[in-house]
Amino acid sequence: MSYDKDYPILSIIVPIYNRTKFLKECFESVFYQKCKLEQSIEIIVMDDCSDKINCQKSITEIVNTLDKSLIMNNFKISIIRNKVNLGEYKNVNVGLKKSKGIWKFILHDDDYILDNFIEVLSKYLYVNKQKEEIGYICFGYKNITEDNVTTFEKNNMTKEGLWPKHMYQMFLYANPMHVHCCIYYYKTFENIGYFNENIKYYNDWEFFRRSYMNVLKWYYVPTTLVIYRKHGMDTQSGERDNDDNKIYLVKMFIEGCKYLPETDW
């Protein structure tokens, strides 16, 4: 991969399974950005073997109804349908591995980005062109309900710039980030691997913990750029709160300690 114009500067992975209710809003938020980039943006829709929707048809209809006068960037769209249902993070990993962008971003079908997403991040997309230093560019996010009511917003984890060293240690006892509020430099995955497909929960948290092994650093932008939609009572959250998973959390804490350099203790 390179910064050559033949390569997309950003790949957006959109995992889908049996839901298109919010997909139009998701796509419009990506296509109607206010800033134009020199290189193209790749969109990879990962259909995890949906059996209740026709993903290809839905996306074609959405794209055909977009207001072309509002589209400033060059987009390359592909739809990949799995032959069997893989599950969320296996599905995401396939998309990441298929993508060709310098930076990767995971945007779920029911979430969306604000119209200044590209404008704010554009000055960081070429930060590694001279010297590869940044592996993650993180930013603020907002949680909303299905009815678009804001329930939570976080965009003040630290000041703008490289993360202070102590910030990494937060991952030992909590997950202050989410998979959707970062863009990832492609070499991040080469350095520490992809999301762990062998665990049921906390895949993003486990991935962030492995970041201690990455020579590439974290950069924080204290601006809300993505909207994350939460649906009623989160079944998965309830499952995670049982006793077995509380024990699993303790094991994760112990396992995470091995990623910390001895000098951090």
C-alpha positions in Angstrom: 0.0 0.0 0.0 1.2 3.5 -0.7 0.0 7.1 -0.8 -0.1 6.8 -4.6 -3.5 8.1 -6.0 -4.2 4.5 -7.3 -4.8 3.5 -3.7 -7.6 4.7 -1.5 -6.6 6.8 1.5 -9.4 5.4 3.6 -11.3 2.1 3.6 -14.6 2.1 5.4 -15.8 -1.4 6.5 -19.6 -1.6 6.9 -20.6 -4.9 8.5 -24.3 -5.8 7.9 -26.5 -8.7 9.1 -30.2 -8.7 8.4 -30.7 -5.0 8.9 -31.0 -2.0 6.5 -33.3 0.3 8.5 -30.5 2.8 9.2 -28.3 2.1 6.2 -29.5 5.1 4.1 -28.5 7.5 6.9 -25.2 5.7 7.3 -24.4 5.9 3.6 -25.5 9.5 3.3 -23.2 10.5 6.1 -20.3 9.0 4.3 -21.1 10.3 0.8 -22.1 13.9 1.8 -18.8 14.9 3.5 -17.8 18.5 3.2 -14.2 18.0 2.4 -12.6 16.5 -0.8 -9.6 14.2 -0.6 -7.0 13.8 -3.2 -7.2 10.0 -3.0 -10.4 7.9 -3.2 -12.4 6.4 -0.4 -13.2 2.7 -0.4 -16.4 1.3 1.0 -16.6 -2.4 1.7 -20.0 -3.7 2.8 -19.6 -7.0 4.5 -22.9 -8.9 4.3 -22.7 -11.7 6.9 -24.9 -14.1 5.0 -28.2 -12.2 5.7 -31.3 -14.3 5.1 -34.0 -11.7 5.7 -32.8 -8.8 3.4 -31.3 -8.4 -0.1 -28.2 -6.4 0.8 -27.2 -5.9 -2.9 -30.6 -4.6 -3.8 -30.9 -2.3 -0.8 -27.5 -0.7 -1.3 -28.1 -0.2 -5.1 -31.3 1.6 -4.3 -29.7 3.8 -1.7 -26.8 4.7 -4.0 -29.1 5.5 -6.9 -31.1 8.0 -4.8 -28.0 9.9 -3.5 -27.9 13.5 -4.5 -24.8 13.5 -6.8 -24.4 17.3 -6.4 -23.5 16.7 -2.8 -20.8 14.1 -3.4 -17.3 15.6 -3.4 -15.1 12.5 -3.1 -14.3 9.6 -5.4 -15.8 6.4 -3.9 -15.2 2.8 -4.7 -17.9 0.5 -3.4 -17.8 -3.3 -3.1 -20.2 -5.7 -1.5 -18.9 -9.0 -0.1 -21.4 -11.6 0.9 -20.2 -14.5 3.1 -21.3 -18.0 2.2 -22.0 -18.7 5.8 -22.6 -16.5 8.9 -19.3 -15.8 10.4 -20.2 -13.6 13.4 -19.4 -9.9 13.9 -15.6 -9.8 14.3 -14.8 -12.6 11.8 -16.9 -10.7 9.4 -15.1 -7.4 10.2 -11.7 -9.1 9.8 -12.6 -10.4 6.3 -13.4 -6.8 5.3 -10.2 -5.4 6.8 -8.1 -8.0 5.0 -9.8 -7.3 1.7 -9.5 -3.6 2.0 -6.8 -1.6 0.3 -6.9 1.7 2.1 -4.0 3.3 4.0 -6.3 3.9 6.9 -9.2 1.6 8.0 -12.5 2.6 9.7 -15.3 0.3 10.9 -18.7 1.9 10.6 -21.7 -0.3 11.5 -24.8 -0.1 9.3 -26.9 1.6 12.1 -24.2 4.2 12.9 -23.2 7.4 11.1 -20.4 10.0 10.9 -20.8 13.7 11.2 -20.4 15.8 8.1 -17.0 17.2 9.2 -15.5 13.7 9.7 -13.2 13.9 6.6 -12.6 17.6 7.1 -11.3 17.1 10.7 -9.3 14.0 9.9 -7.9 15.1 6.6 -4.9 16.8 8.1 -3.8 13.6 9.9 -4.3 11.1 7.0 -0.8 11.8 5.6 1.0 12.1 8.9 2.9 8.8 8.2 4.0 9.7 4.7 7.5 10.9 5.8 7.8 8.9 9.1 5.6 6.0 10.2 4.7 6.9 13.7 0.9 6.9 14.2 -1.1 3.6 14.3 -4.4 4.9 15.6 -6.2 8.3 15.2 -8.9 8.4 17.9 -11.8 10.9 18.3 -14.9 11.6 20.2 -18.2 9.8 19.9 -21.9 10.2 20.9 -24.4 7.5 21.8 -28.0 7.9 20.7 -31.2 5.8 21.0 -33.2 4.5 18.1 -35.2 7.7 18.3 -32.1 9.8 18.0 -32.0 10.9 21.7 -28.5 11.5 22.9 -27.6 9.4 26.0 -23.8 9.9 26.2 -21.0 11.8 24.6 -17.3 11.5 25.2 -14.7 13.7 23.5 -12.4 14.8 26.3 -10.2 11.8 27.1 -7.1 13.9 26.8 -5.9 17.0 24.9 -5.1 16.8 21.2 -1.9 15.0 20.4 -0.1 11.8 21.2 -1.5 9.9 24.1 0.4 10.3 27.3 2.0 7.0 28.4 -0.3 6.5 31.4 -3.4 6.5 29.1 -2.5 3.0 27.8 -2.7 1.6 31.3 -6.5 2.3 31.4 -7.0 -0.7 29.2 -6.0 -2.9 32.0 -9.2 -2.3 34.0 -11.6 -0.7 31.5 -12.2 0.0 27.8 -12.3 3.7 27.3 -12.5 3.4 23.6 -14.8 1.7 21.1 -14.0 0.1 17.8 -15.9 2.8 15.9 -14.1 5.9 17.3 -10.7 5.2 15.7 -9.2 4.9 12.3 -6.4 2.4 12.0 -3.2 2.6 10.0 -2.9 -0.5 7.9 0.4 -1.5 9.5 -1.3 -1.7 12.9 -2.8 -5.0 11.8 0.5 -6.2 10.4 2.1 -5.5 13.7 -0.3 -6.9 16.2 -2.8 -8.9 14.2 -6.6 -8.6 13.7 -9.5 -8.8 16.1 -9.5 -12.0 18.2 -12.2 -14.3 16.6 -12.0 -16.9 19.4 -13.6 -14.9 22.1 -17.3 -14.0 22.4 -17.1 -10.6 24.0 -14.7 -7.7 24.5 -13.0 -8.2 21.1 -12.2 -4.5 20.7 -10.9 -4.3 24.3 -8.6 -7.3 23.8 -7.4 -5.7 20.5 -6.6 -2.4 22.2 -4.7 -4.1 24.9 -2.4 -5.7 22.3 -1.6 -2.2 21.2 1.1 -2.2 23.8 3.0 -4.4 21.4 2.7 -2.0 18.6 5.5 0.4 17.9 3.0 2.8 16.3 1.4 5.3 18.6 -2.1 6.7 19.4 -3.2 10.2 18.5 -6.3 11.8 20.0 -8.5 14.4 18.4 -11.0 15.8 21.1 -13.9 16.2 18.6 -17.0 14.2 18.3 -17.1 12.7 14.8 -19.2 9.5 15.0 -22.6 8.6 16.2 -23.2 5.2 17.8 -26.7 3.9 18.0 -27.8 1.8 20.9 -30.9 -0.4 20.6 -33.1 -0.8 23.7 -31.8 -3.3 26.2 -28.5 -4.6 25.0 -28.7 -8.4 25.2 -25.0 -8.8 24.9 -24.4 -6.4 27.7 -26.7 -8.5 29.9 -24.9 -11.7 29.0 -21.6 -10.1 29.8 -22.7 -9.2 33.3 -23.2 -12.8 34.5 -20.8 -14.5 37.0 -18.9 -16.5 34.4 -18.0 -13.3 32.5 -17.0 -11.5 35.6 -14.5 -14.3 36.2 -13.5 -13.9 32.5 -12.9 -10.2 33.1 -10.4 -11.0 35.9 -8.6 -13.4 33.6 -8.5 -10.6 31.0 -7.0 -8.3 33.5 -4.2 -10.8 34.3 -3.7 -11.6 30.7 -3.5 -7.9 29.8 -0.7 -7.3 32.3 1.8 -9.2 30.1 1.5 -6.4 27.5 2.8 -3.8 29.9 6.6 -3.2 29.8 8.2 -3.9 33.2 9.1 -0.2 33.5 5.4 0.7 33.7 4.9 -1.2 37.0 
